[in-house]
Amino acid sequence: MLIQTSEAFDAWTKNWSSPAPTTYQGSDELAFQRWFKFKEAFSPALVRSVVDGQKKRPEHILDCCGGSGTTGVVAQFMGIESTLIEVNPFLADLIESKLANYQHVDLPSEAARVIRRAHQYKVDLAALRKRLPPTFIEPGVNERWLFSKNVAKTIESYRLAISECSDETIKRLFTTALASILIPASNVRIDGKGRRYRSNWEARNITSENVREAFLGAVGNMIEDIYRHARVERAKYNLLRGDAREQIQHIKSEVSLAIFSPPYPNSFDYTDIYNVELWMLGYFSVAADNTALRHSTLRSHVQCTWDSLGDALPSKTLTRTLEKLDDVRNTLWNRRLPEMVRSYFGDMQTLLRESSLKLSREGQIAMVVGNSSYANVLIDVPAILCELAHDMGLRTVSSKSARAMRSSIQQGSADKTLAESLVILARY
């Protein structure tokens, strides 16, 4: 017998709590969420609270910045149809691995076959070096590298073994398992600003056996989670892969609730955060793949030179902010930051407009957004987004700070804090 949705969600989150609803902290203890350590995301509690705050139970939820797939997982546990959009091909596979139905599969047997094939592979190290950037395998560049030769070969043997799976559902699941062990097996760590070498990384001794054990443990956790929640009635989901600014236009059905957390205008290149997974797992094969993905993301960073900015946006706060940024342009760490900020809000205007066009009469748009600051010029993201929303016929239901984030040196001062807020909009 299938479990009722309220029962299922409560069983999933039993004895679990998060330090702040807008953060992913603590979520990696939950089934499905623990499959991959995600740096920037909101918690299941936030999605549940927004859903419960609706006048009418949503029938269809949209998340146009799918990320870790939290919105889709919560929607499934609550029995609500969902549509998610994700531009990063690895993250799209991560999302779908969490949402897929595995009732037709003997997971332990499939895992055993992958492990056997991986043990039989003889990886060509020269070919692997050719496929990856020079910093990935020892001796790397300037005596720095991400993976030792043996560890890199072991990881590649598992990637090749997984690629032979005939079932795409299984292939995605085991690819996620392999992804989850890459950073722990490497000489780097990931923070909000990208990749950094670990302290005393030269003294680490990660072996091929460590990789095998870690992969087996990751797969074991996945199988445990899937079987434990096998009786949950899975709601329908739709995953759109690609640029959210384009894909959102292809949604035809009405949306009861749009909830998402876009990249913040903090100049971080979110493509870089998952660069290791994208290369090691074969999503990238040439440098142009990385460039193409960067150009398909929201314009929240300066790693690309963006196209023409277009007309002025209907936000007095944004206009004043851009004037202040232009006044201090010579002191900014990158002179293109004013254009990046303007481009970012142009993209956000697109997401807001398209989301509102899909929205049901009583539907709402909920966004987790964060402020930024450059040369002590505050980018008041909630205020600007609310002004853009009002111009397209939306009203602000609420705009509340959810937590304080520490700013980076690039944003002005690491000692200052910036607000992260939950903004909720609706039709008049």
C-alpha positions as CSV (number, residue, x, y, z in Angstrom):
1,M,0.0,0.0,0.0
2,L,1.3,3.5,-0.9
3,I,1.9,6.0,1.8
4,Q,-0.2,9.2,2.0
5,T,1.8,12.3,1.1
6,S,1.7,14.1,4.5
7,E,2.8,10.9,6.1
8,A,5.6,10.5,3.6
9,F,7.0,13.9,4.1
10,D,6.9,13.7,7.9
11,A,8.6,10.3,7.8
12,W,11.3,11.6,5.5
13,T,12.2,14.6,7.7
14,K,11.6,13.0,11.1
15,N,14.1,14.2,13.7
16,W,15.7,16.5,11.2
17,S,16.3,20.2,11.5
18,S,18.2,22.9,9.6
19,P,20.0,26.0,11.1
20,A,18.3,28.2,8.6
21,P,15.6,27.4,6.0
22,T,17.4,29.2,3.2
23,T,20.5,27.0,3.6
24,Y,21.3,23.4,2.7
25,Q,23.1,22.9,6.0
26,G,21.9,19.7,7.6
27,S,20.1,18.6,4.5
28,D,22.9,16.2,3.7
29,E,21.7,14.0,6.5
30,L,18.4,13.4,4.7
31,A,17.6,10.5,2.3
32,F,18.2,11.6,-1.3
33,Q,19.7,14.9,-0.2
34,R,22.8,13.1,1.1
35,W,23.6,11.7,-2.3
36,F,25.8,14.7,-3.2
37,K,27.2,17.4,-1.0
38,F,25.7,20.6,-2.4
39,K,27.1,24.0,-1.5
40,E,24.4,26.5,-2.3
41,A,20.7,25.5,-1.9
42,F,17.7,26.0,0.3
43,S,16.3,23.4,2.7
44,P,13.3,21.1,2.2
45,A,11.7,23.0,5.2
46,L,11.6,26.2,3.2
47,V,9.7,24.5,0.3
48,R,7.3,22.9,2.7
49,S,6.6,26.2,4.5
50,V,6.0,28.1,1.3
51,V,3.7,25.3,0.1
52,D,1.8,25.3,3.4
53,G,1.5,29.1,3.2
54,Q,-0.6,29.0,0.0
55,K,-4.3,29.7,0.2
56,K,-4.9,26.6,-2.0
57,R,-2.7,23.5,-2.1
58,P,-0.5,23.9,-5.3
59,E,-1.2,21.4,-8.1
60,H,2.0,22.3,-10.1
61,I,5.3,23.8,-8.8
62,L,7.9,25.3,-10.9
63,D,11.6,25.7,-10.0
64,C,13.5,27.4,-12.9
65,C,16.9,27.1,-11.1
66,G,16.7,23.4,-10.3
67,G,20.1,23.0,-8.6
68,S,20.1,20.1,-6.2
69,G,16.5,19.2,-6.9
70,T,15.2,20.0,-3.5
71,T,12.0,21.4,-4.9
72,G,11.3,18.3,-6.9
73,V,12.0,15.9,-4.1
74,V,9.7,17.8,-1.7
75,A,7.0,18.0,-4.3
76,Q,7.2,14.2,-4.8
77,F,6.9,13.6,-1.1
78,M,3.9,16.0,-0.9
79,G,2.2,14.5,-4.0
80,I,2.5,17.6,-6.1
81,E,3.5,17.7,-9.8
82,S,6.7,19.7,-10.5
83,T,8.7,21.2,-13.3
84,L,12.4,21.9,-12.9
85,I,14.8,23.7,-15.2
86,E,18.6,23.1,-14.9
87,V,21.3,24.3,-17.3
88,N,24.2,22.4,-15.7
89,P,24.1,18.8,-17.3
90,F,25.6,17.2,-14.2
91,L,23.1,18.8,-11.9
92,A,20.3,17.9,-14.2
93,D,21.4,14.2,-13.9
94,L,21.6,14.6,-10.2
95,I,18.1,15.9,-10.0
96,E,16.7,13.2,-12.2
97,S,18.5,10.5,-10.2
98,K,16.6,11.7,-7.1
99,L,13.3,11.8,-8.8
100,A,13.3,8.7,-10.9
101,N,11.3,5.5,-10.2
102,Y,13.5,2.5,-9.6
103,Q,10.8,-0.1,-9.0
104,H,11.7,-1.9,-12.3
105,V,15.4,-2.3,-11.3
106,D,17.3,-4.8,-9.2
107,L,19.7,-2.2,-7.9
108,P,22.2,-4.5,-6.0
109,S,22.7,-6.7,-9.0
110,E,23.2,-3.7,-11.3
111,A,25.7,-2.2,-8.8
112,A,27.6,-5.5,-8.7
113,R,27.9,-5.6,-12.5
114,V,29.3,-2.1,-12.6
115,I,31.9,-2.9,-10.0
116,R,32.9,-6.1,-11.8
117,R,33.3,-4.2,-15.1
118,A,35.3,-1.4,-13.4
119,H,37.8,-4.0,-11.9
120,Q,38.4,-5.4,-15.4
121,Y,39.1,-2.1,-17.2
122,K,42.7,-1.2,-18.1
123,V,42.6,2.6,-18.3
124,D,44.9,4.3,-20.8
125,L,46.5,7.1,-18.7
126,A,47.8,9.0,-21.7
127,A,44.3,9.1,-23.3
128,L,42.9,10.2,-19.9
129,R,45.4,13.0,-19.6
130,K,44.5,14.2,-23.1
131,R,40.8,14.3,-22.2
132,L,41.3,16.3,-19.0
133,P,42.8,19.7,-18.2
134,P,46.5,19.5,-17.3
135,T,45.9,20.3,-13.6
136,F,43.8,17.3,-13.0
137,I,46.3,14.4,-12.9
138,E,49.8,14.4,-11.3
139,P,52.3,15.9,-11.9
140,G,49.8,18.6,-12.9
141,V,51.0,22.1,-13.4
142,N,53.7,23.7,-11.2
143,E,53.7,20.5,-9.1
144,R,50.0,20.9,-8.2
145,W,47.3,18.4,-9.2
146,L,43.9,17.3,-8.2
147,F,44.2,13.5,-8.4
148,S,47.1,11.0,-8.2
149,K,47.6,8.8,-11.2
150,N,46.2,5.7,-9.6
151,V,43.1,7.5,-8.2
152,A,42.4,9.1,-11.6
153,K,42.7,5.8,-13.3
154,T,40.3,4.1,-10.8
155,I,37.7,6.9,-11.2
156,E,37.9,6.6,-14.9
157,S,37.4,2.8,-14.8
158,Y,34.2,3.3,-12.9
159,R,33.1,6.0,-15.3
160,L,33.6,3.7,-18.2
161,A,31.9,0.8,-16.5
162,I,28.9,3.0,-15.7
163,S,28.8,4.2,-19.3
164,E,28.0,0.6,-20.4
165,C,24.7,0.5,-18.5
166,S,21.9,0.2,-21.0
167,D,19.3,1.8,-18.7
168,E,19.7,5.6,-18.6
169,T,18.0,5.7,-15.1
170,I,20.7,3.4,-13.7
171,K,23.5,5.3,-15.5
172,R,22.4,8.6,-13.9
173,L,22.1,7.0,-10.5
174,F,25.6,5.5,-10.5
175,T,27.1,8.6,-12.1
176,T,25.7,10.6,-9.1
177,A,27.4,8.1,-6.8
178,L,30.7,8.5,-8.5
179,A,30.3,12.3,-8.5
180,S,29.8,12.3,-4.8
181,I,33.3,10.8,-4.1
182,L,35.3,13.0,-6.5
183,I,36.1,16.0,-4.2
184,P,36.8,13.8,-1.1
185,A,39.3,11.8,-3.3
186,S,40.9,15.0,-4.6
187,N,43.5,17.4,-3.3
188,V,41.0,20.3,-3.3
189,R,37.9,21.5,-1.4
190,I,35.0,23.5,-2.7
191,D,33.7,26.7,-1.1
192,G,31.4,29.4,-2.4
193,K,34.2,31.0,-4.4
194,G,35.3,27.8,-6.2
195,R,38.2,25.4,-5.8
196,R,41.0,25.6,-3.3
197,Y,43.8,23.3,-2.4
198,R,43.5,21.6,0.9
199,S,46.0,22.4,3.7
200,N,48.9,19.9,3.6
201,W,47.4,18.3,0.5
202,E,50.8,16.9,-0.4
203,A,50.7,14.6,2.6
204,R,47.3,13.0,1.7
205,N,47.5,9.4,0.7
206,I,44.2,8.5,-1.1
207,T,44.4,5.1,-2.7
208,S,42.5,3.2,-5.4
209,E,41.0,1.1,-2.6
210,N,39.7,4.2,-0.9
211,V,38.0,5.2,-4.1
212,R,36.4,1.7,-4.4
213,E,35.2,1.7,-0.8
214,A,33.8,5.2,-1.2
215,F,31.9,4.4,-4.3
216,L,30.4,1.2,-2.7
217,G,29.4,3.3,0.3
218,A,27.7,5.9,-1.8
219,V,25.8,3.3,-3.8
220,G,24.8,1.6,-0.6
221,N,23.3,4.8,0.8
222,M,21.4,5.3,-2.4
223,I,19.9,1.8,-2.4
224,E,19.0,2.2,1.3
225,D,17.2,5.5,0.6
226,I,15.3,4.2,-2.4
227,Y,14.1,1.0,-0.7
228,R,13.2,2.8,2.5
229,H,10.9,5.2,0.7
230,A,9.7,2.8,-2.1
231,R,6.1,3.0,-0.9
232,V,5.9,6.7,-1.5
233,E,3.5,7.5,-4.3
234,R,5.6,9.5,-6.7
235,A,4.1,12.6,-8.2
236,K,4.7,13.5,-11.9
237,Y,7.8,15.6,-12.6
238,N,9.2,17.2,-15.7
239,L,12.9,18.2,-16.1
240,L,13.8,20.7,-18.7
241,R,17.6,20.8,-19.5
242,G,19.1,24.0,-20.7
243,D,19.2,27.8,-20.3
244,A,16.3,28.8,-17.9
245,R,15.8,32.0,-19.9
246,E,14.8,30.0,-22.9
247,Q,13.4,26.8,-21.4
248,I,10.9,28.5,-19.2
249,Q,9.1,29.7,-22.3
250,H,8.4,26.1,-23.3
251,I,6.2,25.4,-20.2
252,K,2.6,25.2,-21.4
253,S,0.7,24.1,-18.3
254,E,-0.4,26.5,-15.5
255,V,1.8,26.8,-12.5
256,S,0.3,27.1,-8.9
257,L,3.6,28.1,-7.3
258,A,7.0,29.1,-8.7
259,I,9.8,28.7,-6.1
260,F,13.5,29.1,-6.9
261,S,16.8,30.5,-5.8
262,P,18.8,32.1,-8.6
263,P,22.5,32.7,-8.6
264,Y,23.3,35.9,-6.6
265,P,25.0,38.9,-8.4
266,N,28.1,38.1,-6.4
267,S,30.5,37.6,-9.4
268,F,30.9,33.9,-8.5
269,D,31.0,31.6,-11.6
270,Y,28.8,28.7,-10.5
271,T,30.0,26.7,-13.4
272,D,33.5,26.6,-11.8
273,I,32.1,25.0,-8.5
274,Y,31.2,21.8,-10.4
275,N,34.1,21.9,-12.8
276,V,35.7,18.8,-11.4
277,E,32.5,16.7,-11.8
278,L,31.8,18.1,-15.3
279,W,35.3,17.1,-16.6
280,M,35.9,13.9,-14.7
281,L,32.5,12.5,-15.5
282,G,32.8,13.3,-19.2
283,Y,30.3,16.1,-19.5
284,F,33.1,18.3,-20.8
285,S,35.5,17.0,-23.5
286,V,37.0,20.3,-24.7
287,A,37.4,23.8,-23.2
288,A,34.7,25.2,-25.5
289,D,32.2,23.1,-23.6
290,N,32.9,25.1,-20.4
291,T,32.6,28.4,-22.3
292,A,29.3,27.3,-23.8
293,L,27.9,26.4,-20.4
294,R,29.0,29.7,-18.9
295,H,27.2,31.6,-21.7
296,S,24.0,29.6,-20.9
297,T,23.9,30.6,-17.3
298,L,22.4,33.7,-15.7
299,R,24.7,36.7,-16.0
300,S,25.9,36.8,-12.4
301,H,29.6,36.7,-13.0
302,V,32.3,38.5,-15.1
303,Q,34.0,35.4,-16.6
304,C,32.2,36.2,-19.9
305,T,31.9,39.3,-22.0
306,W,28.1,39.7,-22.3
307,D,26.2,41.0,-25.3
308,S,24.4,44.4,-25.6
309,L,22.6,45.4,-22.4
310,G,19.4,46.6,-24.0
311,D,16.9,49.1,-22.7
312,A,17.0,50.6,-19.2
313,L,15.1,48.5,-16.6
314,P,12.1,50.0,-14.7
315,S,13.8,50.1,-11.3
316,K,14.8,53.4,-9.7
317,T,16.9,51.5,-7.1
318,L,18.8,49.8,-9.9
319,T,19.3,53.0,-11.8
320,R,20.8,54.7,-8.7
321,T,22.9,51.6,-7.9
322,L,24.4,51.5,-11.4
323,E,25.2,55.2,-11.2
324,K,27.1,54.7,-7.9
325,L,28.9,51.7,-9.4
326,D,29.9,53.7,-12.4
327,D,31.3,56.5,-10.1
328,V,33.6,53.9,-8.4
329,R,34.4,51.9,-11.5
330,N,38.1,52.6,-11.3
331,T,38.3,51.1,-7.8
332,L,36.3,48.0,-8.6
333,W,38.3,44.7,-8.8
334,N,36.8,44.3,-12.2
335,R,35.7,47.2,-14.4
336,R,32.9,45.2,-16.0
337,L,30.9,44.7,-12.7
338,P,28.4,47.5,-13.5
339,E,27.5,45.8,-16.7
340,M,27.3,42.4,-15.0
341,V,24.9,43.8,-12.4
342,R,22.7,45.3,-15.1
343,S,22.7,42.1,-17.1
344,Y,21.9,40.0,-14.1
345,F,18.7,42.0,-13.4
346,G,17.8,41.8,-17.1
347,D,17.9,38.0,-16.8
348,M,15.9,38.1,-13.6
349,Q,13.3,40.3,-15.3
350,T,13.0,37.5,-17.9
351,L,12.5,34.8,-15.3
352,L,9.9,36.9,-13.4
353,R,8.0,37.8,-16.5
354,E,7.8,34.2,-17.8
355,S,7.0,32.8,-14.4
356,S,4.1,35.3,-14.0
357,L,2.7,34.4,-17.4
358,K,2.5,30.7,-16.3
359,L,1.0,31.6,-12.9
360,S,-2.5,30.6,-11.9
361,R,-4.8,33.4,-10.6
362,E,-4.0,32.7,-6.9
363,G,-0.5,31.5,-7.5
364,Q,2.7,33.0,-6.1
365,I,6.3,33.4,-6.9
366,A,8.8,32.7,-4.0
367,M,12.5,33.6,-4.5
368,V,15.5,33.1,-2.2
369,V,17.8,35.9,-3.1
370,G,21.0,37.5,-1.7
371,N,22.4,41.0,-1.7
372,S,25.9,41.8,-2.9
373,S,28.2,44.8,-2.4
374,Y,31.1,46.2,-4.5
375,A,33.3,49.1,-3.2
376,N,30.7,49.6,-0.5
377,V,27.9,50.0,-3.0
378,L,25.0,47.8,-1.9
379,I,23.2,45.8,-4.5
380,D,19.7,45.6,-2.8
381,V,18.4,42.6,-4.7
382,P,15.0,42.3,-3.1
383,A,14.2,46.0,-3.6
384,I,15.2,45.9,-7.2
385,L,13.3,42.7,-8.0
386,C,10.2,44.0,-6.3
387,E,10.3,47.1,-8.4
388,L,10.7,45.0,-11.6
389,A,7.9,42.8,-10.5
390,H,5.5,45.7,-9.8
391,D,6.1,47.0,-13.3
392,M,4.8,43.7,-14.7
393,G,1.7,43.6,-12.6
394,L,2.9,41.7,-9.5
395,R,2.6,42.8,-5.9
396,T,4.9,42.1,-3.0
397,V,3.3,39.7,-0.5
398,S,6.4,39.7,1.7
399,S,10.1,40.4,1.6
400,K,11.9,39.3,4.7
401,S,15.6,38.7,5.6
402,A,16.1,35.1,6.4
403,R,19.8,35.1,7.4
404,A,23.0,37.1,7.2
405,M,25.8,36.0,4.9
406,R,29.4,37.0,5.2
407,S,30.6,39.1,2.3
408,S,33.8,38.3,0.4
409,I,36.8,40.6,0.0
410,Q,35.9,41.0,-3.6
411,Q,32.5,42.4,-2.6
412,G,34.1,45.0,-0.3
413,S,34.9,43.5,3.1
414,A,34.9,40.1,4.5
415,D,34.0,41.5,7.9
416,K,30.6,42.8,6.7
417,T,27.4,40.7,6.3
418,L,24.8,40.8,3.6
419,A,21.2,39.8,3.8
420,E,19.7,36.7,2.2
421,S,15.9,37.1,1.8
422,L,12.8,35.3,0.9
423,V,10.7,37.4,-1.5
424,I,7.1,36.3,-2.3
425,L,5.1,37.9,-5.1
426,A,1.6,37.5,-6.4
427,R,-0.8,39.0,-8.9
428,Y,-2.9,42.0,-8.0
